[in-house]
């Protein structure tokens, strides 16, 4: 009963804040009384005892589900903390990516220069205890939470490692770990630079600007800008990142409109420091939110050729409202529009039919005209449609099984543990591929020789990248991945044939 009283006190506070609306709409007040009555009867008379807080949380989740908005959510304390880490780009921890392999919490990769790296953790190390407490049966999220902590404090990990018989303890002092918004950049061909932006954290614009500065110093005259799998982040960073490429001040980047707040127009405040240069932006279905703001602005102003597959289609703005339990409400308050007026938000109906073969016929995309000199036709609704659509190669069932089960990762861990003399000029030859096939059969995968032959080329590249990453680190691994990326290769070939930005658009799909 005490919980109900406390809950109603909370309802009273809510009513105090919105008293005008409640009295203006008596049905709402009546429904709140009905809610309280149902809660009381369940607590007093239900066949088994039920915690009131679980009922109330269920009601909160039900209320949010009634909005039919996949981007509005009630975040637990842990989820809210994780979101803050993503947007701030730093946290107290050891600096290692971990996952689950064969029901064991496993180090995927230590990040260079971090405590985990200096402590000698290796890809494939199983973390079986954290501070003496077993990780068996725990989720990755829970173990990550246990490992993280205040910088300067100690955590002891008990490690199980291939080729070492007994588990051993590793004592690590936590530090402030910074997640790179730009994990890799480099020169990929004569006069052509490549830069990947992985997230729109608070440091995205400064990291990207530093990368572009370096590329132009190294002789880049044309740029490939990779936004694939970038799920977005801060709207402010999306605007500033766009500013690095749009070549004049006072250009519209994005417009937001909400039910309560008036229309807001975000414009560039300065001209880009690099002038006009041929630019190709790579996107895919994982490019969302702030990534789509940037891609949409660059496309609308005829500044960049957009290449890849249609983006995710998240054209809305969420605000975070912290709650007293340490969690938060993430609430959609506005929709955003590209400078030409496009809404790229994907409808709930389209999201529900995602993956269906006839999805393209569910929503007919609206046509708009770019604001740049070319006055091209571009499309709204359902994401940013690339100027040049390039579908990625489809994986076979065998390839999918190997990757989803992590067998390529496991094999590389075993291979690098038993081959200590790998040089930087090594190649994945037929002997390694044959050994890999034997390993897969040992793991219980069934396939024919013909089926394995069909994935040989793909896994020759993938194993090469995995081995380089394990032996020399993430940066070297990124370089190999980019060198083997067919979409990057295609972008390079297009850039070789042009001297100006406008020349690029002759390659646009009709």
C-alpha positions in Angstrom: 0.0 0.0 0.0 2.9 2.3 0.8 4.1 1.9 -2.8 0.7 3.0 -4.1 0.7 6.1 -2.0 4.2 7.0 -3.2 3.2 6.4 -6.8 0.1 8.6 -6.4 2.3 11.3 -4.9 4.3 11.1 -8.1 1.1 11.2 -10.1 0.0 14.3 -8.1 3.3 16.0 -8.9 2.8 15.2 -12.6 -0.8 16.5 -12.3 0.6 19.7 -10.6 2.8 20.3 -13.6 0.1 19.6 -16.2 -2.9 20.6 -14.1 -4.3 22.9 -16.8 -4.2 20.1 -19.3 -5.8 17.6 -17.0 -8.7 19.8 -16.0 -9.1 20.7 -19.7 -9.3 17.0 -20.5 -11.3 15.3 -17.7 -10.9 11.9 -19.5 -7.2 11.9 -18.7 -7.8 12.5 -15.0 -10.5 9.8 -14.9 -8.1 7.3 -16.5 -5.4 8.1 -14.0 -7.9 7.2 -11.2 -8.8 4.0 -13.0 -5.1 3.2 -13.3 -4.6 3.7 -9.6 -7.7 1.5 -8.8 -6.4 -1.3 -11.0 -2.9 -1.1 -9.4 -4.5 -1.3 -5.9 -6.7 -4.2 -6.7 -3.8 -6.2 -8.2 -1.6 -5.5 -5.2 -4.4 -6.4 -2.7 -6.1 -9.3 -4.4 -4.0 -10.9 -7.2 -3.5 -14.6 -6.8 0.3 -14.2 -6.3 2.2 -11.2 -4.9 3.5 -8.9 -7.6 5.9 -6.0 -7.1 4.2 -2.7 -7.7 7.3 -1.1 -9.3 7.4 -3.9 -12.0 3.7 -3.1 -12.8 4.4 0.6 -13.0 7.4 0.1 -15.3 5.3 -2.2 -17.4 2.7 0.6 -17.7 5.4 3.1 -18.7 6.7 0.8 -21.4 3.1 0.2 -22.6 2.5 3.9 -22.8 5.6 4.3 -24.9 4.7 1.4 -27.1 1.3 3.1 -27.8 3.3 5.9 -29.6 4.4 3.5 -32.3 7.7 5.4 -32.4 10.8 3.1 -32.4 13.0 6.1 -31.3 11.1 7.0 -28.1 12.2 4.8 -25.2 12.4 4.5 -21.5 16.1 3.9 -20.7 17.3 2.1 -17.6 20.1 3.5 -15.6 22.6 1.2 -17.4 21.2 2.0 -20.8 21.3 5.8 -20.1 24.9 5.5 -18.9 25.8 3.6 -22.1 24.2 6.3 -24.2 26.2 9.0 -22.4 29.4 7.1 -23.1 28.5 7.0 -26.8 27.8 10.7 -27.1 30.7 11.9 -24.9 33.1 9.5 -26.5 35.0 8.6 -23.3 34.7 6.5 -20.1 36.7 4.9 -17.3 37.8 1.4 -18.2 40.5 -0.8 -19.6 40.2 -0.2 -23.3 39.1 -3.5 -24.9 36.3 -4.6 -27.1 34.7 -7.7 -25.7 32.1 -10.1 -26.9 30.8 -13.7 -26.3 32.4 -16.8 -27.9 31.2 -20.3 -27.0 29.5 -18.9 -23.9 32.7 -17.3 -22.7 33.3 -13.5 -22.3 36.1 -13.0 -24.8 38.5 -10.2 -25.7 37.8 -9.2 -29.3 40.5 -6.6 -29.5 42.5 -4.4 -27.1 42.7 -0.8 -28.2 46.2 0.5 -28.8 47.7 2.6 -26.0 45.1 1.6 -23.4 45.6 -0.3 -20.1 44.3 -3.5 -21.7 46.9 -3.2 -24.5 49.8 -2.5 -22.1 48.7 -5.3 -19.8 49.2 -7.7 -22.7 45.6 -8.8 -23.2 45.2 -10.6 -26.6 42.3 -11.2 -28.9 40.7 -14.5 -27.9 41.5 -14.2 -24.2 38.5 -15.5 -22.2 37.7 -13.4 -19.1 36.5 -16.0 -16.6 36.5 -13.8 -13.5 36.3 -10.1 -12.7 37.7 -9.3 -9.2 37.3 -12.9 -8.3 33.7 -13.2 -9.3 32.9 -15.6 -12.1 31.5 -14.3 -15.4 29.8 -17.6 -16.2 26.3 -17.1 -17.3 26.6 -13.3 -17.3 25.8 -11.1 -20.3 28.4 -9.0 -22.1 26.7 -5.8 -20.8 26.9 -6.9 -17.2 30.6 -7.8 -17.5 31.4 -4.5 -19.2 29.7 -2.7 -16.3 31.8 -4.7 -13.8 35.1 -3.9 -15.6 34.4 -0.2 -16.0 35.0 2.1 -13.1 36.6 5.3 -11.9 40.0 6.0 -13.6 42.9 5.2 -11.4 41.2 2.3 -9.7 42.2 -1.4 -10.0 40.4 -4.3 -11.6 41.7 -7.9 -11.6 40.8 -10.1 -14.6 41.2 -13.8 -14.5 42.2 -14.9 -18.0 42.0 -18.2 -19.8 44.3 -18.2 -22.9 44.8 -20.7 -25.7 48.1 -22.7 -25.4 48.4 -21.7 -21.7 47.2 -24.6 -19.4 46.2 -22.7 -16.3 44.1 -19.5 -15.9 46.1 -16.5 -14.7 45.3 -13.1 -13.1 46.0 -9.7 -14.8 45.9 -6.6 -12.7 44.9 -3.5 -14.6 44.6 0.1 -13.6 41.5 1.7 -15.2 42.1 4.9 -17.2 40.0 7.4 -19.1 39.3 5.6 -22.4 38.5 7.8 -25.4 36.6 6.2 -28.3 37.9 7.4 -31.7 35.2 9.1 -33.9 37.7 8.7 -36.7 39.1 5.2 -36.4 41.1 5.3 -39.7 42.2 7.7 -42.5 44.9 7.4 -45.1 46.0 7.9 -48.7 44.4 5.1 -50.8 45.6 6.1 -54.3 47.6 8.9 -55.9 46.0 12.2 -54.7 43.0 10.4 -53.2 42.4 10.3 -49.4 40.0 8.2 -47.4 38.5 9.0 -44.0 36.0 7.0 -42.0 33.7 8.7 -39.4 32.4 6.0 -37.1 30.2 8.1 -34.7 29.0 11.7 -34.1 30.4 12.1 -30.6 31.4 15.4 -29.0 34.8 15.1 -30.6 33.7 14.1 -34.1 34.3 17.5 -35.8 37.7 18.1 -34.3 38.9 14.5 -35.1 37.6 14.7 -38.7 39.2 18.1 -39.2 42.5 16.8 -38.0 42.3 13.8 -40.3 41.4 16.0 -43.3 44.3 18.4 -42.4 46.7 15.4 -42.5 45.3 14.0 -45.7 45.7 17.3 -47.6 49.3 17.7 -46.2 50.0 14.2 -47.5 48.9 15.3 -51.0 45.2 14.4 -51.2 43.3 16.4 -53.7 40.1 14.2 -53.7 38.4 12.6 -50.7 36.3 9.4 -50.0 34.2 10.1 -46.9 32.9 6.9 -45.3 29.7 7.1 -43.3 28.7 3.4 -43.5 27.5 1.8 -40.3 27.6 5.2 -38.6 24.3 5.2 -36.6 24.6 9.0 -35.8 24.7 10.9 -32.6 24.6 14.6 -31.8 22.7 16.9 -34.2 25.2 19.7 -33.4 28.1 17.5 -34.6 26.2 16.7 -37.8 25.9 20.4 -38.6 29.6 21.2 -37.8 30.8 18.1 -39.8 28.7 19.3 -42.8 30.4 22.7 -42.4 33.8 21.1 -43.1 32.6 20.3 -46.6 30.1 22.9 -47.7 32.0 25.7 -49.2 30.3 28.9 -48.0 28.8 30.3 -44.8 25.1 30.8 -44.1 24.1 27.6 -46.0 21.2 25.6 -44.6 22.2 22.2 -43.3 19.1 21.0 -41.6 15.7 22.3 -40.5 13.9 20.9 -37.4 10.1 21.2 -36.8 8.1 20.1 -33.8 4.6 20.3 -32.4 5.6 22.5 -29.5 8.8 24.2 -30.6 8.9 26.5 -33.6 10.9 25.7 -36.7 14.7 26.0 -36.3 17.1 26.4 -39.2 20.7 25.3 -38.7 23.2 27.0 -41.1 26.9 26.9 -41.6 28.7 29.6 -39.7 31.9 29.6 -41.8 33.2 28.5 -45.1 35.0 25.1 -45.2 38.8 25.5 -44.8 39.7 23.2 -47.8 37.8 24.8 -50.7 36.0 22.8 -53.3 37.4 19.4 -54.1 35.9 16.2 -55.6 34.1 14.3 -52.8 32.4 10.9 -52.7 30.4 10.0 -49.6 29.8 6.3 -48.9 26.5 5.3 -47.1 24.5 2.1 -46.4 21.6 0.9 -44.4 23.5 1.4 -41.2 24.0 5.2 -41.8 21.4 6.9 -39.7 20.4 10.1 -37.9 23.3 12.6 -38.0 24.9 10.6 -40.9 21.8 11.3 -42.9 21.8 15.0 -42.0 25.3 15.2 -43.4 24.6 13.1 -46.5 21.4 14.9 -47.2 23.0 18.4 -47.0 25.9 17.4 -49.2 23.5 15.9 -51.7 21.1 18.8 -51.7 23.9 21.3 -52.4 25.4 19.1 -55.1 28.6 19.0 -53.0 29.2 15.3 -52.9 28.3 12.2 -55.0 26.5 9.9 -52.6 27.4 6.2 -53.2 26.3 2.9 -51.7 22.8 1.8 -50.5 19.8 3.6 -49.1 20.4 4.9 -45.6 18.4 3.9 -42.5 15.7 6.6 -42.6 15.8 8.2 -39.1 14.7 11.8 -39.7 13.7 12.7 -36.1 15.2 14.4 -33.1 15.2 13.0 -29.6 15.6 14.8 -26.4 16.8 13.2 -23.2 14.8 13.8 -19.9 16.8 12.3 -16.9 14.6 10.5 -14.3 15.0 10.2 -10.6 15.8 6.5 -10.8 19.0 7.2 -12.8 17.3 6.3 -16.0 15.9 8.6 -18.7 13.1 9.2 -21.2 14.4 9.5 -24.7 11.5 11.3 -26.5 11.0 12.3 -30.1 10.2 16.0 -30.1 11.0 17.1 -33.7 11.4 15.9 -37.2 14.2 17.2 -39.3 14.3 18.1 -43.0 17.1 18.5 -45.5 17.7 21.9 -47.0 15.5 21.0 -50.0 12.7 20.2 -47.7 13.0 16.4 -47.7 11.8 14.3 -44.7 13.8 11.1 -44.9 12.0 9.5 -41.9 11.0 5.9 -42.6 7.4 5.3 -41.7 6.4 2.6 -39.2 4.7 0.7 -42.0 7.9 0.6 -44.0 10.0 -0.4 -41.0 7.7 -3.3 -40.3 8.0 -4.5 -43.9 11.8 -4.2 -43.9 13.4 -7.1 -45.7 10.3 -7.9 -47.8 11.0 -8.2 -51.5 8.2 -5.8 -52.4 9.2 -3.1 -49.8 10.2 -0.7 -52.6 6.5 -0.6 -53.7 5.1 0.1 -50.2 6.1 3.7 -50.2 6.6 5.8 -53.3 9.4 8.3 -52.7 8.7 12.0 -53.2 10.8 13.9 -55.7 12.7 17.1 -54.7 15.2 19.3 -56.5 18.7 20.0 -55.3 19.6 23.6 -54.4 23.1 23.5 -56.0 24.0 24.5 -59.5 22.9 21.2 -61.1 19.2 21.2 -59.9 19.1 17.4 -59.8 16.2 15.2 -58.8 16.6 13.7 -55.3 14.1 11.7 -53.2 12.5 12.0 -49.7 10.8 9.4 -47.5 12.6 6.2 -46.4 16.2 7.4 -46.1 18.7 9.0 -48.4 18.8 7.4 -51.8 22.4 7.4 -53.2 23.3 9.0 -56.5 25.1 5.8 -57.4 23.5 2.7 -55.9 25.9 -0.2 -55.4 24.5 -3.3 -53.7 27.0 -5.2 -51.5 27.7 -8.8 -52.6 25.3 -11.3 -51.0 26.8 -13.8 -48.6 26.2 -17.5 -49.0 24.8 -19.5 -46.1 28.2 -21.0 -45.3 29.8 -17.6 -45.2 27.0 -16.3 -42.9 27.3 -19.4 -40.6 31.1 -18.9 -40.3 30.8 -15.2 -39.4 27.8 -15.3 -37.1 29.4 -18.1 -35.1 32.8 -16.3 -35.0 34.7 -19.2 -36.4 37.0 -17.0 -38.5 37.9 -15.0 -35.3 38.5 -18.2 -33.3 40.6 -19.7 -36.1 42.8 -16.6 -36.3 43.3 -16.6 -32.5 44.6 -20.2 -32.7 46.7 -19.5 -35.8 48.4 -16.5 -34.4 49.0 -18.2 -31.1 51.0 -21.0 -32.8 52.7 -18.9 -35.5 54.9 -16.3 -33.9 57.0 -15.5 -37.0 54.3 -13.8 -39.1 55.9 -11.0 -41.1 54.0 -7.9 -42.5 54.4 -9.2 -46.1 52.6 -12.5 -45.3 49.7 -13.7 -47.4 46.8 -16.1 -46.8 47.8 -19.0 -49.1 46.0 -22.2 -50.1 47.7 -24.0 -47.1 46.0 -21.7 -44.6 42.7 -21.9 -46.4 42.9 -25.7 -46.3 43.7 -25.6 -42.6 40.8 -23.3 -42.1 38.4 -25.7 -43.8 39.6 -28.5 -41.6 39.0 -26.3 -38.5 35.4 -25.6 -39.7 34.8 -29.3 -40.1 36.1 -29.9 -36.5 33.6 -27.3 -35.4 30.8 -29.3 -36.9 30.0 -27.2 -40.0 28.9 -29.3 -42.9 29.8 -28.2 -46.5 30.9 -29.5 -49.8 34.2 -28.7 -51.5 32.3 -26.7 -54.1 30.6 -24.6 -51.3 33.9 -23.9 -49.6 35.5 -22.9 -53.0 32.7 -20.3 -53.4 33.8 -18.5 -50.2 37.6 -18.9 -50.6 38.2 -15.4 -52.1 36.1 -13.7 -49.5 37.8 -15.5 -46.6 41.3 -15.1 -48.0 40.7 -11.3 -47.5 38.9 -11.6 -44.2 41.4 -13.9 -42.6 44.2 -11.6 -43.8 42.5 -8.6 -42.1 41.8 -10.6 -38.9 45.5 -11.8 -38.7 46.9 -8.3 -39.3 44.5 -6.9 -36.6 45.5 -9.5 -34.1 49.2 -9.2 -34.6 49.7 -5.4 -35.3 46.5 -3.8 -34.0 43.3 -2.1 -35.2 44.9 0.7 -37.3 46.8 -1.9 -39.5 43.7 -4.0 -39.7 41.6 -1.0 -40.9 44.1 -0.4 -43.6 43.8 -3.9 -44.9 40.0 -3.7 -44.7 39.9 -0.5 -46.8 42.4 -2.0 -49.3 40.0 -5.0 -49.8 36.8 -2.9 -49.9 35.1 -3.2 -53.3 33.0 0.0 -52.8 36.2 2.0 -51.9 37.8 0.6 -55.1 34.8 1.7 -57.1 35.0 5.2 -55.6 38.7 5.4 -56.3 38.0 4.5 -60.0 35.4 7.3 -60.3 37.6 9.9 -58.7 40.5 9.1 -61.0 38.3 10.2 -63.9 37.3 13.6 -62.6 38.9 16.9 -61.8 36.0 18.8 -60.3 33.0 18.1 -58.1 30.5 18.7 -60.9 32.3 16.2 -63.1 31.3 13.5 -60.6 27.6 13.8 -61.2 27.8 12.4 -64.7 28.1 9.0 -63.0 24.7 9.5 -61.2 22.1 6.8 -61.7 19.2 7.9 -63.9 
